[in-house]
Each structure stands twice: as C-alpha cells, then as structure tokens.
Amino acid sequence: MIGIYLIGAFSIAIGLFLSRNKIVTFGLLGLFLVLQWVLTLYSFNNLRSTDLGYFTYDSLAVLLLVVLSIIAVPALIHSHIYLDDQPAPPQTRSIYYGAIVLLMTAISAGYLSNHIAVTWIFTEITTLSASALIYHHRNKLALEGTWKYVFICAISITFVFVGILFLSLSLENAGSDDLSYSNLIANSSRLNPFWLRLAFLFIFTGFTAKLGLVPMFTAGIDAKDKAPAPVGALLSSVLMNLGFVGIFRFYVVVANTPLHHWANVVIGIAALLSVFVSTVYMIKVKNIKRMLAYSGIEHMGLVMLGVAAGGVGYYAAILHIILHALVKSSLFFQFTQLYRVFQNKSIYHVGNYFKYNTTGAMVLLLGFISATAMPPSGLFVSEFMIFRSLFEAHQILLLVVVLLLLTMIIWAFGKNIFKILFIPPVDFDDSNVPKISPWESVTQFILLALAVYLGLNPPTEFVNLLKESIMLLPK
Amino acid sequence: MIHVFLIIFLITLFYLSIANRMLTYVKVLALQGVLLFFVVFLQLQKIDTLNLVLILLETIVFKSIAVPMFLAYLLKRNNITREAEPYLPNFISLIITTTIVVATILLSNSIKDTNLDKMFFVVALSTLFTGLYFIASRRKIITHVMGYLVIENGVFVLSLAVGNEMPMMVNLGIMLDIFVSVLILGIFLNKIGDVFKDVDVDQLTNLKDF
C-alpha cells in the first residue's frame, strides 16, 4: 500500500506542478486527499504490519498519520481560499500545490518508516518541499526566511546523518549492522555506549530543527513567519511531529540502555531552555505569526520535559503533541482570516477583531484558551499529566521554574490576544473591511473541538494506541 | 597509501583556511572529490561494476565535476568578487584550523576502539568542524554553501571510517537528497543575487520579531 501511496502521491505532485488548469488541479488535490485517507485507513486496519521492508504501521505512526490526514483537509481548503484572496501567477500556484502535496507525502512516509536512514531521507524531502512553500511570496523577506530555513535544516540533517554513522559504529558488537529501530532495540544491550552517546547528541541536535527545540529552533520561526499561513499550520503541527518521531524512536532505543538517565538529562536541559527562550520571545514579540510559532516552541519544550520525566510523562507527551497539532493548526488557519481583515500581522495595527469578524474572533479566543491549556482544553489534561510526571520524578524545583515561565507566557500571550480581540487599532480605516463568511471557520472549530474531545473523553481505541506506542519504554 | 591521500585531504583544509580567492575554493573542492575517489577506490576489497559506477558517480561526477562547475557558474552569474572576505585574518584562521585538527587527534587518542581506523576518524571530524568554522567566519553567502560542501566531504570520510554499508536504496536516497539540497541552495543563492545585488550575509538581517 505504501508503494502505491508513494508512487501515486509523487505523480499527483508532479501533475499539480505541471497543471495550469483549475479543474485538473482540484481533481488532483481531491485524489490526493482520497489517497491520503485510504493509506490512513489501511494502516489503521493493518496495525503492526510491515510494508516494503522499510515501513511499519505501528501505533505511534498511525496516530500521527490520522492527525496529518485530519489537518490535510482544512490545509488544502484554506490554501485554496488563500490563493483566491492573494492571486498568484499560475506558475506560483502550481508550485504551491505541488510542494504542499509533496510535503504531506514526505511527512506521512517519515512517520511510517522503521529504518532510521529512511526517516532521514524523508525528513530531508520535507526541507526541500517546505522551501518552495516558504518562498511563495517571492519577495526579499521570504527569500531571507527560505535561505535561513534551508541552510539550517541542511546543516541539521547532516548532523543527523553523522549521528547515524556513529550509531552504526556502536553496533559493532551486536553482530548485525541493520539500522532498523526494531533491530536496534533488540540489540540495545550490546550497543557500545561511547558511540551511542555521540550518536544521540548528533541525532537529537539535528532533529531539533524540525521539532523546534533549542538549539536549532530559529529557522523554524522564520519559516512559519514567512510561509503562507496554511503552510505555517502544517509546519507548526505535523512537521514538528515528524521531528518528534525522529527523536522519540531513537530515544526508545537509548532508553533501553544504561544511558537512559544521561539521555533524560540532555533532553531535559534542551526542553527547559526551550521553554525559557520561548518565554523571553513571547514577552517581546509583536508579530502574530511569530508569536504562535514561539508558543509552539514552548509546547515542544513541555513535551520533551514529559519524555525526560518518564512514567506518565511518556503518555502525556504523545497526547500533548497530538492535541497541540490540532490546536496550533487551527490558530494558523484563523490567521489567514485575520490578515484579510487587517492586512497586517503586527499587533500594533490589529485590534477589535470581534467587531469585524465575530466567528473568527471566537476561534481565536477558544484557540487561545486551548493553547494556554486552560480547562476545558484537552491540552490541560496532557499538561497536567506532564506536571504530575515531573512531580513524581522528584523534580520539584524544575516544576516550579517551568510553572513560573508558563505563567509569564500565558500573561504575554493573553495580553496580545485580548489586544487583538477587543482594543481598537490606531489609525485603522475600516471602510473596506471584507466580510468573511462564518462557514470558513467551521474547520477550525472542528479541530478545536476534536482537541477537547480527545483530551477529556478519549475513545478506548485512541488510549490503546497511545499506550501501545510507549510500550517499549522502560517503566 | 590510503593514509597518504587522507593526509593530502587534511592539507587541503589548511590551504582552504588561508585561501583568498573564490576560484581557489572551487578548485580545492574539486581536488577533494578526486582525493576521496582514490581513498574509496583503494579501500574496495572487490571491484564490481555497480559499486564502481556508484562511487564514480558520487565522487568524480558529483563532487569534482558537477558541483564545482555549478559553483563557478554561480560565481560568474552573480558577479561575486574574487575575495573571500573572512571576518578574521588568515593567520588566525590557520591557527584555528590547526587547533581543530590537534583537538580531534587528542580526542581520537582517548578512544579505545580497535575496530576504528583513527586516521579516518581524525580527518572526518576535523573536516566537519573546519566546515562549520568556515560557515561561521566568512561573509559571503556562497562561502557558506562551500562550508556546507566541506562538511559533506567530512561526513563522506566518516561514512568510510564506519565501513558499514547501508542498503543500496538507502544509499541512493541519501545521495539524491544531498544533490538536490545543493541544487536548491544554488537556486536560492541566484535569487538572492538577483534581489539584493550583493551576496553578503549582512543583507539577511531583516526578519525581526516586531
């Protein structure tokens, strides 16, 4: 199935790239969505089976694949609205649609791969396809953002590759040089700790560019700022999940070795620094898209804190990353409407949003409540579990510091959001504000509602998948 | 014999660190590709056609012909001046490169792993870090791309040191990805040349938080 999917999706991407006809483009996009959902349902029905040797439909991959397929639908709808609103030359349009399909295909394949080098290949493809999307506006700033993103991701991906090489050195006594995750876990007691340590450092550092964690988070921020908002939604949700998959799958290997504690310390430091850095920027930031991107850094920091703390933290981390993807993408989709009203993304020139677009303002308000993990948001549940895991790991001091930082983040986030919602902007001429149909916000409400539902009342099947994906970790 | 080529490879790094003209960088990168070809060729235990073709493709065709030609084209098209314009004087660059090499030798001496060829390890790691140093210390964007290529060469040497053959498909995928990423970097470099009229990193400071 994955073979059909990859061939199909790649040819659809090429078709979109060549097509200049609107009807053909819509047909191909529809076909891609069907293909994406067929793969998702197929993987759900064939749980734990391996396809083509390099792809396994395991529970973590299936969970994230479902999230991707859910977000893919509004992403394409909002892309269509976006491209209608800001007319681009036909060639730019074709590149946009081709690249967005390629991006989603590469992310899906990256989730499913069971071999660390195959994950590497598809992560690299996401960089290349994302670069075409970030450069969509063809202006100076977009160029700067693209260059920084491509360059930093290229360096990081090289780091991952160096890590993979060290990893294969560590396999020398294992009797098998197969780099698939299952083989690594099976041989985890025979891995050479020195090389494994180096491998973990390099692979972790490399994937932080995708995950959005200290030290390589900077490129992602610029990318999410300059990319069209529907793409920003993908970059800050499903692509971050791909970075998480890269780190988490390798972390499972390391966790089964004596290096477990050391790896937790490394992850914990990076995670705490990420929360700290995002706090500092959240207080200063005046660009709405960048604010949302920094909020993503904070959430990834929390997720990795959960992983580092262990216990219930593992479960919470995966739950958190799923719910965060739903909430953050909905906020980014809402941003397209906000931009259409104000034609500006600086908080100074935006305000009193309730007056101009009530439905959109509701999305923004509910999205804010969700993103800051206030009840009834689903993120409240996962964040609470992360704090509990920190408490159970006897990291009280760390917990206090994180809670203080989070308080500041909520204050800064709230200050900005309420300015957008209620305080009238200075010198804003509202004579030709476009009317925005409430129907456009439906998908965003669905995503937010889904996050609440999955957090507060998770279906049994969902919980089972979550539990299964952390099964291989030591208690 | 392999060690001779590796040492020549190491010397090219010192040469790069004091080189002034952009074309010198391109030529040294091409030379590195040839050196890598000899290293791989001598390391081969048995010669089969497919393997040989792949290695030829990776080192000679890609590293010493395609990429240097592409870089030379970029230099010409964007009217990039000859000077490399480092932030630091050449003498200090040389000292830093030497420090990197000495540090990796010291590091490799602390490793007690009999399976590892230390020469490969030293060359690989020092190439990696020297490449990073080039990126940090040069003002032109194209030298950043060259620094990236130096890092790639270092990774290539490291993959030889590991001696673990990845499956063919995986190898091919990795090669293709690197090739495309260099191409993409080149394309955007061209765009930067068109838009900014000057290809310095100082131009890329407009993205701000407010």
Interface residues (C-beta under 8 A of the other chain):
Chain A: Y54 H115 A117 V118 W120 I121 E124 I125 T127 L128 S131 Y135 N139 K140 L141 L143 E144 G145 T146 W147 K148 V150 F151 A154 I155 I157 T158 F161 V162 L165 F166 S168 L169 L171 E172 D177 L179 N192 F194 W195 D222 D225 K226 Y281 K284 V285 K286 N287 R290 S346
Chain B: I111 D113 N115 L116 L128 L132 I135 I141 H144 Y148 I151 E152 V155 L158 S159 A161 V162 N164 E165 M166 M169 V170 G173 I174 D177 V180 S181 I184 L185 F188 K191 I192 V195 F196 Q203 L204 N206 L207 K208 D209 F210
